[in-house]
Amino acid sequence: MNLGLYIHIPFCRRKCLYCDFPSVAGAEELYAAYTAALCREIAGKGGLLSACAVDTVYIGGGTPTVLPTECLAAIGRCLRQSVAVAPGAEFTVEANPGTLAGDKLAALRAAGASRVSLGVQAFDDKVLAAAGRIHTAAEAAEAAWTVRAAGFARVSVDLMYGLPRQTPAGFRAGLERAAALPVEHISAYGLKVEEGTPFAALAAAGRLALPDEEDEEAMYDMAAAFLPAHGFRRYEISNYARPGAECRHNMKYWRYEPYVGVGAAAHSFWQGERTANVADVREYIARVAAGGEATISRERPAPAVAMAEYAFLALRTAEGVSFAAFAARFGEDFLRRYGAVVDRLAGQGLVAADGDGLRLTAQGQKYGNVVFASFLPDG
């Protein structure tokens, strides 16, 4: 069985003002202890990770590349010793411009990394500053060339729209700049103001000036039109890639395939069960160092929930839901279970069905959350 491996690095040089991801800034004193705990957890799962063919590895955060070179090298050694990484596996590392010293890239290449996902977010210095990013637009562009020169086969860039001080014209210029870089993959995400973030506090105080809905929708439409026209196929609601350069690891999430997560706040999905590790970094280190269990929650979704999850995750992709694959997994006919939902959504112009499956329309991609909620069981 093929398996994905996710490794969480919960450290940042500075937290962005919109970020609610499980990460901490200014915790350099924990880097070595966390790396040791992480490697111990990976080794503890060695039976599973060596019995399965791990065909995708994804090191995310946080900002993995804030770790010192020796920590990145230690993680690489641990992977070589404990994980059966399949030949030709996709191995991604998230990175931020400004954290890519040459020796770190060399250590990641030695570990087997083949793909870097750069958290750029915008190519406008005013927008970057307003979002709390630590780099400039010029540094972001330089980082893409640096990664390519270091020998990575795939480079991805993350962009955001709907940020403070952002305009449709500025976002368009950012798309043009990203497409001109040596990248094969571009993500374009809309800003969501999450609870507990500095942006949420600013919004509550009436001090967060965001683009209006018309401008934000214009930016969404711009990405949906510009990127395919420049060779980046839209293969998921927020993700575009040149042919063959889709993120194979993220496709596992959308295809309801198994993956194992290690590190603080990491999640796993294995044999129909979802598990989550403790999020607090110090508690994670203490638990693992004491030989304890990092996992703090386990959940096996009820069949109705599992089918709904499968449906709306698959609908995020351009492939959509395959009726045959759904029947093979759950032993049920998709249209018999969801026929009324499909008819209603099709009538609203949000989905389109044929004999093989169901997909979002262009309008459905824009209003995906409306579609996804329709599949959830009552209660």
Phi, psi and omega in degrees: 000137175278146187219143173263147178237123176249133180239120184261128175248107192268036184239146175222156172290321176206139179286133174288155189288343180259355195277128171242015177292153179287094180206159180228151176249154176069034181240041184302331182293347181264352188303310184293316180294322179294317179300318179296316179295318179300313180295325178294320178294318178300314179298324179293337177262014185302327179300314179289315186287344175262339179280333179258157175274107179280104185257358169218136173235135181224115176260112185235180183200208019054193178232094182307326185280007168280342179296146175297159181304320183295328177289316178298320179295322179295320177297319178299317178297319179297318179298317181297326184277330192244347189238133176273080179285123185290148173303136180076012180297149172275128183230104185256143171231128172283145181209153174247141172306142182095354180237020190248056174301146186304324181290332177292316178298321178296320179295321179292320176297320179295329178286346180110001181296137182237353187218136177238132176252112185269125176277086182271307178075319179198154174249050181216116186299325180293319180292317179300316180296318181294335179269354180082020179285155186262358185241169175257170178298319180296320178294325178295315179296318180297324181298321179298317178292324179296316179297316179298317180295335179282356174101012179283133184285333183228137176229132178238150179234131173264132174237157175231153173231158183088015181279158175303142178069009181266141178237159175303320180295318179294321178294320177300317178297324178294320176299316180297320181291320179296316183294337180275352180276166178281069181234152178247355188213134177226129173255144179225107185248142173278142178296135169239126179277106186266148179300144176085358179264160174303324177299321179296321178294319178296319179296318180297330180271002180072026185242012179255105182268105180254159173302149179287170185300323181295317179291321179296319178295324178297322178293318177302309181299325181297313179297317183295333179266317187292312189294313175299325179293343180247025170093006180254104182287137178279107183254352176206161189312316185249009188231137184227140182211153169291154184308127179087356183252017176299150179284106184293327180294312180296330176298332176299319179298313185286338178265005177064038180263160186285145175209154178242132177249138176232151182108169179300134176069006181286148179245153177229156173222107187217126179052043176079002181249137175257133177231157179222139175274158175302139185273328183293126187295315181295320179293321177301312180301314183296317181298310184290320180298329179275004181081015182272187183262127178282338183287132180241350178215146177224139180211131174249105184302141173299154183308319181295323179289317180300318179294320178295317178300313180303316183295309187282336173291316178297324181291343175295335186267160177295332179292324182073199180271128171270122179298321181294317180294321178298314180296322180294323182281317190250351180070024180228153175278125185300312184288333176293322180281319189244016185305316181295321178295314180298317180299317181293314181293323177295322178295334177271000179077022185261336179224160176223133181244150169225194183293340185260331185183193185229137179223158173286144168279176176301320177293323179294325177296325181288326183242046185302323183298328176296318180294310187299318181297334183292339182270346183290138178293152179302134179085000000 
